[in-house]
């Protein structure tokens, strides 16, 4: 579960912390919100769903954001879309079917040109 609230002086992101191993049913609690460093700014990303997609997507976003300046919202949106697409397209058919059945979500929060 993910939630985001835009306030007058900031953005609040929330995520559950439960991680379930689909094979064994084991449960762990993990941090599902991370900070992505761009050249001059930071972006918050909250994840829910399949960590094989969300973790990999987050790693790709981190890599692509390094040294990049956010000039407008489309810069961040493009990186997120491309990264998630890359995280999914590198999977085999069986894995893609599993992803389609169970899903994965990223909620991204940031300011561009002083607007959330």
The first five atom37 places (N, CA, C, CB, O) and aatype in JSON, in Angstrom:
{
  "aatype": [20, 20, 20, 20, 20, 20, 20, 20, 20, 20, 20, 20, 20, 20, 20, 20, 20, 20, 20, 20, 20, 20, 20, 20, 20, 20, 20, 20, 20, 20, 20, 20, 20, 20, 20, 20, 20, 20, 20, 20, 20, 20, 20, 20, 20, 20, 20, 20, 20, 20, 20, 20, 20, 20, 20, 20, 20, 20, 20, 20, 20, 20, 20, 20, 20, 20, 20, 20, 20, 20, 20, 20, 20, 20, 20, 20, 20, 20, 20, 20, 20, 20, 20, 20, 20, 20, 20, 20, 20, 20, 20, 20, 20, 20, 20, 20, 20, 20, 20, 20, 20, 20, 20, 20, 20, 20, 20, 20, 20, 20, 20, 20, 20, 20, 20, 20],
  "atom_mask": [
    [1, 1, 1, 1, 1],
    [1, 1, 1, 1, 1],
    [1, 1, 1, 1, 1],
    [1, 1, 1, 1, 1],
    [1, 1, 1, 1, 1],
    [1, 1, 1, 1, 1],
    [1, 1, 1, 1, 1],
    [1, 1, 1, 1, 1],
    [1, 1, 1, 1, 1],
    [1, 1, 1, 1, 1],
    [1, 1, 1, 1, 1],
    [1, 1, 1, 1, 1],
    [1, 1, 1, 1, 1],
    [1, 1, 1, 1, 1],
    [1, 1, 1, 1, 1],
    [1, 1, 1, 1, 1],
    [1, 1, 1, 1, 1],
    [1, 1, 1, 1, 1],
    [1, 1, 1, 1, 1],
    [1, 1, 1, 1, 1],
    [1, 1, 1, 1, 1],
    [1, 1, 1, 1, 1],
    [1, 1, 1, 1, 1],
    [1, 1, 1, 1, 1],
    [1, 1, 1, 1, 1],
    [1, 1, 1, 1, 1],
    [1, 1, 1, 1, 1],
    [1, 1, 1, 1, 1],
    [1, 1, 1, 1, 1],
    [1, 1, 1, 1, 1],
    [1, 1, 1, 1, 1],
    [1, 1, 1, 1, 1],
    [1, 1, 1, 1, 1],
    [1, 1, 1, 1, 1],
    [1, 1, 1, 1, 1],
    [1, 1, 1, 1, 1],
    [1, 1, 1, 1, 1],
    [1, 1, 1, 1, 1],
    [1, 1, 1, 1, 1],
    [1, 1, 1, 1, 1],
    [1, 1, 1, 1, 1],
    [1, 1, 1, 1, 1],
    [1, 1, 1, 1, 1],
    [1, 1, 1, 1, 1],
    [1, 1, 1, 1, 1],
    [1, 1, 1, 1, 1],
    [1, 1, 1, 1, 1],
    [1, 1, 1, 1, 1],
    [1, 1, 1, 1, 1],
    [1, 1, 1, 1, 1],
    [1, 1, 1, 1, 1],
    [1, 1, 1, 1, 1],
    [1, 1, 1, 1, 1],
    [1, 1, 1, 1, 1],
    [1, 1, 1, 1, 1],
    [1, 1, 1, 1, 1],
    [1, 1, 1, 1, 1],
    [1, 1, 1, 1, 1],
    [1, 1, 1, 1, 1],
    [1, 1, 1, 1, 1],
    [1, 1, 1, 1, 1],
    [1, 1, 1, 1, 1],
    [1, 1, 1, 1, 1],
    [1, 1, 1, 1, 1],
    [1, 1, 1, 1, 1],
    [1, 1, 1, 1, 1],
    [1, 1, 1, 1, 1],
    [1, 1, 1, 1, 1],
    [1, 1, 1, 1, 1],
    [1, 1, 1, 1, 1],
    [1, 1, 1, 1, 1],
    [1, 1, 1, 1, 1],
    [1, 1, 1, 1, 1],
    [1, 1, 1, 1, 1],
    [1, 1, 1, 1, 1],
    [1, 1, 1, 1, 1],
    [1, 1, 1, 1, 1],
    [1, 1, 1, 1, 1],
    [1, 1, 1, 1, 1],
    [1, 1, 1, 1, 1],
    [1, 1, 1, 1, 1],
    [1, 1, 1, 1, 1],
    [1, 1, 1, 1, 1],
    [1, 1, 1, 1, 1],
    [1, 1, 1, 1, 1],
    [1, 1, 1, 1, 1],
    [1, 1, 1, 1, 1],
    [1, 1, 1, 1, 1],
    [1, 1, 1, 1, 1],
    [1, 1, 1, 1, 1],
    [1, 1, 1, 1, 1],
    [1, 1, 1, 1, 1],
    [1, 1, 1, 1, 1],
    [1, 1, 1, 1, 1],
    [1, 1, 1, 1, 1],
    [1, 1, 1, 1, 1],
    [1, 1, 1, 1, 1],
    [1, 1, 1, 1, 1],
    [1, 1, 1, 1, 1],
    [1, 1, 1, 1, 1],
    [1, 1, 1, 1, 1],
    [1, 1, 1, 1, 1],
    [1, 1, 1, 1, 1],
    [1, 1, 1, 1, 1],
    [1, 1, 1, 1, 1],
    [1, 1, 1, 1, 1],
    [1, 1, 1, 1, 1],
    [1, 1, 1, 1, 1],
    [1, 1, 1, 1, 1],
    [1, 1, 1, 1, 1],
    [1, 1, 1, 1, 1],
    [1, 1, 1, 1, 1],
    [1, 1, 1, 1, 1],
    [1, 1, 1, 1, 1],
    [1, 1, 1, 1, 1],
    [1, 1, 1, 1, 1]
  ],
  "atom_positions": [
    [[0.84, -1.17, 0.0], [0.0, 0.0, 0.0], [0.89, 1.24, 0.0], [-0.96, -0.01, 1.21], [1.89, 1.31, 0.72]],
    [[0.51, 2.2, -0.82], [1.26, 3.45, -0.93], [0.32, 4.63, -0.73], [1.97, 3.54, -2.3], [-0.86, 4.56, -1.07]],
    [[0.85, 5.72, -0.18], [0.08, 6.94, -0.05], [1.01, 8.13, -0.2], [-0.67, 7.0, 1.32], [2.17, 8.08, 0.22]],
    [[0.51, 9.18, -0.8], [1.27, 10.41, -0.95], [0.37, 11.59, -0.67], [1.89, 10.52, -2.35], [-0.78, 11.63, -1.1]],
    [[0.9, 12.56, 0.06], [0.15, 13.77, 0.4], [1.01, 14.97, 0.08], [-0.29, 13.77, 1.9], [2.16, 15.06, 0.53]],
    [[0.47, 15.9, -0.69], [1.17, 17.15, -0.98], [0.69, 18.17, 0.05], [0.89, 17.64, -2.46], [-0.5, 18.47, 0.14]],
    [[1.63, 18.7, 0.82], [1.34, 19.7, 1.85], [1.85, 21.06, 1.38], [1.98, 19.31, 3.21], [2.5, 21.16, 0.34]],
    [[1.56, 22.1, 2.15], [1.98, 23.45, 1.75], [3.5, 23.62, 1.78], [1.34, 24.48, 2.66], [4.03, 24.46, 1.06]],
    [[4.2, 22.83, 2.6], [5.65, 22.99, 2.69], [6.42, 21.68, 2.5], [6.01, 23.58, 4.02], [7.55, 21.56, 2.96]],
    [[5.81, 20.71, 1.82], [6.52, 19.45, 1.58], [5.6, 18.38, 1.03], [7.16, 18.97, 2.85], [4.41, 18.61, 0.79]],
    [[6.17, 17.2, 0.83], [5.43, 16.05, 0.34], [5.65, 14.91, 1.33], [5.88, 15.65, -1.12], [6.77, 14.68, 1.78]],
    [[4.59, 14.22, 1.66], [4.67, 13.07, 2.56], [4.41, 11.8, 1.76], [3.66, 13.2, 3.75], [3.43, 11.72, 1.02]],
    [[5.28, 10.82, 1.91], [5.09, 9.51, 1.29], [4.98, 8.47, 2.39], [6.25, 9.16, 0.31], [5.64, 8.57, 3.42]],
    [[4.14, 7.47, 2.15], [4.01, 6.37, 3.11], [3.92, 5.06, 2.35], [2.76, 6.56, 4.02], [3.37, 4.99, 1.25]],
    [[4.46, 4.03, 2.96], [4.44, 2.69, 2.38], [4.39, 1.68, 3.51], [5.67, 2.45, 1.46], [4.91, 1.93, 4.6]],
    [[3.76, 0.55, 3.25], [3.84, -0.53, 4.23], [5.29, -1.02, 4.26], [2.84, -1.7, 3.88], [6.09, -0.65, 3.41]],
    [[5.62, -1.85, 5.22], [7.0, -2.34, 5.32], [7.09, -3.86, 5.26], [7.63, -1.85, 6.61], [8.16, -4.43, 5.48]],
    [[5.98, -4.53, 4.97], [5.96, -5.98, 4.95], [6.49, -6.53, 3.63], [4.55, -6.49, 5.21], [6.07, -6.09, 2.55]],
    [[7.41, -7.47, 3.72], [7.95, -8.16, 2.55], [7.7, -9.65, 2.75], [9.49, -7.86, 2.35], [8.17, -10.24, 3.72]],
    [[6.95, -10.25, 1.83], [6.59, -11.67, 1.94], [7.32, -12.45, 0.86], [5.05, -11.87, 1.81], [7.29, -12.08, -0.31]],
    [[7.99, -13.53, 1.25], [8.63, -14.43, 0.29], [7.54, -15.31, -0.3], [9.76, -15.3, 0.96], [6.91, -16.09, 0.41]],
    [[7.3, -15.19, -1.61], [6.21, -15.9, -2.27], [6.39, -17.42, -2.21], [6.09, -15.47, -3.72], [5.4, -18.16, -2.21]],
    [[7.61, -17.88, -2.15], [7.86, -19.32, -2.12], [7.64, -19.92, -0.73], [9.27, -19.61, -2.58], [6.95, -20.93, -0.59]],
    [[8.23, -19.3, 0.28], [8.18, -19.88, 1.62], [7.09, -19.29, 2.51], [9.5, -19.71, 2.29], [6.7, -19.91, 3.5]],
    [[6.61, -18.11, 2.17], [5.63, -17.43, 3.02], [6.28, -16.66, 4.16], [4.66, -18.44, 3.57], [5.58, -16.06, 4.97]],
    [[7.62, -16.68, 4.24], [8.32, -15.94, 5.29], [8.03, -14.45, 5.15], [9.84, -16.2, 5.22], [7.89, -13.92, 4.05]],
    [[7.94, -13.79, 6.3], [7.67, -12.36, 6.32], [8.81, -11.61, 6.98], [6.35, -12.07, 7.03], [9.34, -12.05, 8.0]],
    [[9.17, -10.49, 6.4], [10.19, -9.6, 6.95], [9.68, -8.18, 6.84], [11.56, -9.77, 6.21], [8.77, -7.88, 6.07]],
    [[10.28, -7.31, 7.61], [9.93, -5.89, 7.53], [11.13, -5.14, 6.98], [9.5, -5.32, 8.93], [12.24, -5.26, 7.49]],
    [[10.89, -4.35, 5.93], [11.96, -3.63, 5.24], [11.52, -2.21, 4.96], [12.35, -4.35, 3.94], [10.33, -1.89, 5.01]],
    [[12.49, -1.35, 4.67], [12.22, 0.03, 4.28], [11.9, 0.04, 2.8], [13.43, 0.96, 4.61], [12.71, -0.4, 1.98]],
    [[10.75, 0.54, 2.44], [10.33, 0.57, 1.04], [10.28, 1.98, 0.47], [8.98, -0.08, 0.89], [9.67, 2.21, -0.57]],
    [[10.93, 2.91, 1.14], [11.03, 4.28, 0.63], [12.51, 4.6, 0.5], [10.3, 5.31, 1.57], [13.29, 4.4, 1.43]],
    [[12.89, 5.11, -0.68], [14.29, 5.44, -0.9], [14.42, 6.84, -1.5], [14.95, 4.39, -1.82], [13.47, 7.4, -2.02]],
    [[15.62, 7.36, -1.4], [15.94, 8.68, -1.94], [16.83, 8.5, -3.16], [16.64, 9.58, -0.86], [17.83, 7.78, -3.12]],
    [[16.45, 9.16, -4.25], [17.24, 9.13, -5.47], [17.91, 10.49, -5.62], [16.36, 8.79, -6.73], [17.25, 11.53, -5.6]],
    [[19.24, 10.48, -5.76], [19.99, 11.72, -5.9], [20.17, 12.08, -7.37], [21.34, 11.61, -5.22], [20.79, 11.34, -8.13]],
    [[19.62, 13.24, -7.74], [19.9, 13.83, -9.04], [21.02, 14.84, -8.83], [18.61, 14.52, -9.66], [21.57, 14.92, -7.73]],
    [[21.38, 15.59, -9.83], [22.49, 16.52, -9.73], [22.29, 17.53, -8.6], [22.68, 17.25, -11.06], [23.16, 17.69, -7.75]],
    [[21.15, 18.21, -8.59], [20.9, 19.26, -7.6], [19.71, 18.97, -6.69], [20.68, 20.56, -8.29], [19.46, 19.71, -5.74]],
    [[18.98, 17.92, -6.97], [17.75, 17.63, -6.25], [17.68, 16.17, -5.82], [16.55, 17.97, -7.12], [18.5, 15.35, -6.22]],
    [[16.69, 15.89, -5.0], [16.42, 14.52, -4.59], [14.97, 14.18, -4.87], [16.76, 14.32, -3.1], [14.09, 15.04, -4.82]],
    [[14.73, 12.91, -5.16], [13.4, 12.4, -5.45], [13.13, 11.25, -4.5], [13.26, 11.95, -6.95], [14.01, 10.43, -4.26]],
    [[11.93, 11.19, -3.94], [11.54, 10.09, -3.07], [10.77, 9.06, -3.88], [10.69, 10.59, -1.88], [9.93, 9.41, -4.71]],
    [[11.05, 7.79, -3.63], [10.34, 6.71, -4.29], [9.87, 5.71, -3.24], [11.24, 6.01, -5.35], [10.65, 5.22, -2.43]],
    [[8.56, 5.43, -3.26], [7.98, 4.42, -2.38], [7.59, 3.23, -3.25], [6.73, 4.98, -1.59], [7.11, 3.41, -4.37]],
    [[7.8, 2.01, -2.75], [7.51, 0.8, -3.53], [6.48, -0.07, -2.85], [8.78, 0.0, -3.76], [6.37, -0.12, -1.62]],
    [[5.72, -0.76, -3.69], [4.78, -1.78, -3.21], [4.68, -2.86, -4.28], [3.36, -1.16, -2.9], [4.86, -2.59, -5.47]],
    [[4.4, -4.06, -3.86], [4.27, -5.16, -4.82], [5.56, -5.95, -4.94], [3.87, -4.63, -6.17], [6.34, -6.05, -3.99]],
    [[5.76, -6.51, -6.12], [6.89, -7.42, -6.33], [8.24, -6.72, -6.25], [6.76, -8.1, -7.68], [8.53, -5.85, -7.07]],
    [[9.06, -7.07, -5.26], [10.36, -6.42, -5.13], [11.32, -6.73, -6.28], [11.0, -6.83, -3.82], [12.25, -5.97, -6.53]],
    [[11.09, -7.83, -6.98], [11.97, -8.11, -8.14], [11.81, -7.04, -9.2], [11.65, -9.49, -8.74], [12.74, -6.8, -9.98]],
    [[10.67, -6.4, -9.24], [10.45, -5.31, -10.18], [10.79, -3.97, -9.53], [8.99, -5.3, -10.68], [11.52, -3.17, -10.11]],
    [[10.25, -3.73, -8.33], [10.43, -2.42, -7.7], [11.87, -2.17, -7.3], [9.53, -2.31, -6.49], [12.38, -1.06, -7.49]],
    [[12.55, -3.18, -6.73], [13.96, -3.0, -6.37], [14.82, -2.77, -7.59], [14.46, -4.21, -5.6], [15.66, -1.86, -7.62]],
    [[14.62, -3.6, -8.61], [15.41, -3.46, -9.84], [15.12, -2.13, -10.52], [15.12, -4.63, -10.81], [16.03, -1.45, -10.98]],
    [[13.84, -1.76, -10.58], [13.48, -0.45, -11.15], [14.14, 0.68, -10.39], [11.96, -0.27, -11.15], [14.64, 1.63, -10.99]],
    [[14.14, 0.58, -9.05], [14.8, 1.61, -8.23], [16.29, 1.7, -8.48], [14.56, 1.33, -6.77], [16.85, 2.79, -8.52]],
    [[16.94, 0.55, -8.64], [18.38, 0.54, -8.94], [18.67, 1.23, -10.28], [18.92, -0.92, -8.96], [19.62, 1.99, -10.4]],
    [[17.84, 0.95, -11.26], [18.04, 1.56, -12.59], [17.78, 3.06, -12.52], [17.1, 0.9, -13.64], [18.51, 3.85, -13.12]],
    [[16.75, 3.46, -11.78], [16.46, 4.9, -11.61], [17.66, 5.59, -10.97], [15.19, 5.11, -10.74], [18.08, 6.65, -11.42]],
    [[18.22, 4.98, -9.9], [19.39, 5.56, -9.23], [20.53, 5.78, -10.21], [19.86, 4.65, -8.08], [21.16, 6.83, -10.23]],
    [[20.79, 4.76, -11.03], [21.89, 4.84, -11.99], [21.65, 5.94, -13.02], [22.08, 3.49, -12.7], [22.56, 6.72, -13.33]],
    [[20.45, 6.01, -13.56], [20.14, 6.99, -14.62], [20.08, 8.42, -14.1], [18.82, 6.63, -15.28], [20.31, 9.36, -14.85]],
    [[19.77, 8.58, -12.81], [19.61, 9.92, -12.24], [20.95, 10.59, -11.91], [18.77, 9.84, -10.99], [21.04, 11.82, -11.85]],
    [[21.99, 9.78, -11.7], [23.29, 10.33, -11.29], [23.76, 11.42, -12.24], [24.32, 9.21, -11.23], [23.92, 11.19, -13.44]],
    [[23.99, 12.6, -11.69], [24.53, 13.7, -12.48], [23.54, 14.41, -13.37], [25.64, 13.21, -13.3], [23.92, 15.32, -14.11]],
    [[22.27, 14.01, -13.33], [21.26, 14.59, -14.2], [20.51, 15.71, -13.48], [20.27, 13.51, -14.69], [20.16, 15.56, -12.31]],
    [[20.28, 16.81, -14.17], [19.56, 17.95, -13.59], [18.07, 17.83, -13.93], [20.14, 19.3, -14.12], [17.7, 17.53, -15.06]],
    [[17.23, 18.07, -12.92], [15.78, 18.08, -13.14], [15.4, 19.47, -13.64], [14.98, 17.7, -11.83], [15.42, 20.43, -12.87]],
    [[15.07, 19.57, -14.91], [14.65, 20.85, -15.49], [13.14, 21.01, -15.46], [15.16, 20.97, -16.92], [12.63, 22.13, -15.38]],
    [[12.43, 19.9, -15.53], [10.97, 19.88, -15.36], [10.54, 18.46, -15.02], [10.25, 20.4, -16.65], [11.36, 17.54, -15.01]],
    [[9.26, 18.3, -14.73], [8.74, 17.0, -14.28], [8.97, 15.89, -15.29], [7.26, 17.11, -13.98], [9.13, 14.73, -14.91]],
    [[8.99, 16.22, -16.57], [9.13, 15.19, -17.6], [10.46, 14.45, -17.51], [8.99, 15.82, -18.98], [10.55, 13.29, -17.92]],
    [[11.49, 15.09, -16.98], [12.8, 14.44, -16.82], [12.68, 13.25, -15.88], [13.86, 15.45, -16.29], [13.16, 12.16, -16.18]],
    [[12.05, 13.46, -14.74], [11.89, 12.39, -13.74], [10.93, 11.33, -14.27], [11.37, 12.97, -12.4], [11.19, 10.13, -14.14]],
    [[9.83, 11.76, -14.84], [8.83, 10.81, -15.35], [9.44, 9.89, -16.4], [7.62, 11.57, -15.95], [9.2, 8.69, -16.37]],
    [[10.22, 10.44, -17.3], [10.85, 9.63, -18.36], [11.81, 8.61, -17.76], [11.61, 10.54, -19.36], [11.8, 7.44, -18.16]],
    [[12.63, 9.02, -16.8], [13.57, 8.09, -16.17], [12.82, 6.97, -15.46], [14.47, 8.84, -15.17], [13.21, 5.8, -15.57]],
    [[11.77, 7.29, -14.73], [11.0, 6.28, -14.01], [10.35, 5.31, -15.0], [9.92, 6.94, -13.12], [10.45, 4.09, -14.83]],
    [[9.69, 5.83, -16.02], [9.03, 4.97, -17.01], [10.03, 4.06, -17.72], [8.28, 5.81, -18.04], [9.8, 2.86, -17.85]],
    [[11.15, 4.63, -18.16], [12.17, 3.83, -18.85], [12.77, 2.77, -17.94], [13.29, 4.75, -19.39], [13.03, 1.64, -18.37]],
    [[12.99, 3.12, -16.69], [13.61, 2.2, -15.74], [12.7, 1.03, -15.4], [13.99, 2.92, -14.47], [13.15, -0.11, -15.35]],
    [[11.44, 1.3, -15.18], [10.48, 0.23, -14.89], [10.33, -0.67, -16.11], [9.11, 0.81, -14.46], [10.28, -1.89, -15.99]],
    [[10.25, -0.06, -17.27], [10.15, -0.85, -18.51], [11.36, -1.76, -18.65], [10.04, 0.08, -19.73], [11.22, -2.94, -19.0]],
    [[12.55, -1.23, -18.39], [13.77, -2.04, -18.48], [13.76, -3.17, -17.45], [15.02, -1.16, -18.26], [14.18, -4.29, -17.75]],
    [[13.28, -2.89, -16.24], [13.23, -3.91, -15.19], [12.29, -5.06, -15.57], [12.77, -3.29, -13.87], [12.52, -6.2, -15.18]],
    [[11.26, -4.75, -16.34], [10.29, -5.79, -16.73], [10.72, -6.5, -18.0], [8.91, -5.18, -16.92], [10.61, -7.73, -18.08]],
    [[11.2, -5.76, -18.99], [11.51, -6.38, -20.29], [12.69, -7.35, -20.21], [11.82, -5.31, -21.31], [12.85, -8.18, -21.11]],
    [[13.49, -7.26, -19.19], [14.63, -8.18, -19.06], [14.2, -9.52, -18.46], [15.72, -7.55, -18.19], [15.04, -10.4, -18.28]],
    [[12.92, -9.69, -18.15], [12.41, -10.93, -17.56], [11.96, -11.89, -18.65], [11.25, -10.63, -16.6], [11.64, -11.48, -19.77]],
    [[11.93, -13.18, -18.32], [11.42, -14.16, -19.28], [9.89, -14.17, -19.23], [11.98, -15.59, -18.97], [9.29, -13.5, -18.38]],
    [[9.25, -14.91, -20.13], [7.79, -14.9, -20.25], [7.1, -15.32, -18.96], [7.35, -15.81, -21.38], [6.12, -14.69, -18.55]],
    [[7.59, -16.36, -18.33], [6.98, -16.84, -17.09], [7.04, -15.75, -16.01], [7.7, -18.13, -16.59], [6.06, -15.52, -15.3]],
    [[8.17, -15.07, -15.9], [8.32, -13.99, -14.92], [7.39, -12.82, -15.26], [9.78, -13.52, -14.86], [6.79, -12.23, -14.36]],
    [[7.28, -12.48, -16.54], [6.4, -11.39, -16.95], [4.94, -11.71, -16.63], [6.55, -11.11, -18.46], [4.19, -10.84, -16.18]],
    [[4.54, -12.96, -16.84], [3.18, -13.37, -16.51], [2.93, -13.23, -15.0], [2.94, -14.84, -16.95], [1.87, -12.78, -14.58]],
    [[3.92, -13.62, -14.2], [3.81, -13.51, -12.74], [3.67, -12.03, -12.34], [5.04, -14.15, -12.04], [2.86, -11.69, -11.48]],
    [[4.46, -11.18, -12.96], [4.4, -9.74, -12.68], [3.02, -9.2, -13.03], [5.49, -8.97, -13.47], [2.44, -8.43, -12.26]],
    [[2.49, -9.59, -14.17], [1.17, -9.13, -14.59], [0.07, -9.59, -13.63], [0.86, -9.62, -16.0], [-0.91, -8.88, -13.43]],
    [[0.24, -10.77, -13.05], [-0.76, -11.29, -12.12], [-0.7, -10.61, -10.76], [-0.58, -12.79, -11.95], [-1.73, -10.39, -10.13]],
    [[0.51, -10.26, -10.31], [0.67, -9.79, -8.93], [0.98, -8.3, -8.81], [1.74, -10.56, -8.27], [0.69, -7.7, -7.78]],
    [[1.55, -7.71, -9.82], [1.75, -6.27, -9.85], [2.89, -5.72, -9.02], [0.54, -5.63, -9.41], [3.44, -6.37, -8.13]],
    [[3.22, -4.51, -9.36], [4.26, -3.75, -8.67], [3.96, -2.28, -8.88], [5.71, -4.12, -9.18], [3.5, -1.88, -9.95]],
    [[4.21, -1.47, -7.87], [3.92, -0.05, -7.95], [5.06, 0.77, -7.39], [2.62, 0.28, -7.22], [5.72, 0.37, -6.43]],
    [[5.29, 1.92, -8.01], [6.22, 2.92, -7.5], [5.45, 4.23, -7.4], [7.49, 3.06, -8.42], [4.71, 4.6, -8.31]],
    [[5.62, 4.93, -6.29], [5.06, 6.26, -6.11], [6.24, 7.2, -6.0], [4.1, 6.34, -4.85], [7.1, 7.03, -5.13]],
    [[6.29, 8.2, -6.86], [7.43, 9.09, -6.95], [7.0, 10.49, -6.53], [8.02, 9.1, -8.4], [5.97, 11.0, -6.97]],
    [[7.79, 11.11, -5.66], [7.48, 12.46, -5.17], [8.69, 13.36, -5.33], [7.02, 12.43, -3.68], [9.81, 12.99, -4.97]],
    [[8.46, 14.56, -5.89], [9.57, 15.49, -6.09], [9.03, 16.88, -6.41], [10.49, 15.0, -7.23], [7.84, 17.06, -6.69]],
    [[9.91, 17.84, -6.36], [9.61, 19.2, -6.76], [10.31, 19.48, -8.08], [10.04, 20.22, -5.67], [11.46, 19.09, -8.27]],
    [[9.62, 20.15, -8.98], [10.21, 20.62, -10.23], [9.77, 22.06, -10.42], [9.79, 19.72, -11.45], [8.58, 22.36, -10.42]],
    [[10.73, 22.94, -10.58], [10.43, 24.38, -10.7], [9.6, 24.88, -9.53], [9.69, 24.67, -12.0], [8.64, 25.62, -9.72]],
    [[9.98, 24.46, -8.32], [9.35, 24.87, -7.06], [7.9, 24.4, -6.9], [9.39, 26.36, -6.95], [7.17, 24.94, -6.07]],
    [[7.48, 23.41, -7.69], [6.13, 22.87, -7.56], [6.21, 21.36, -7.34], [5.27, 23.2, -8.82], [7.0, 20.68, -7.99]],
    [[5.38, 20.84, -6.4], [5.39, 19.39, -6.17], [4.77, 18.63, -7.34], [4.64, 19.06, -4.89], [4.7, 17.4, -7.3]]
  ]
}
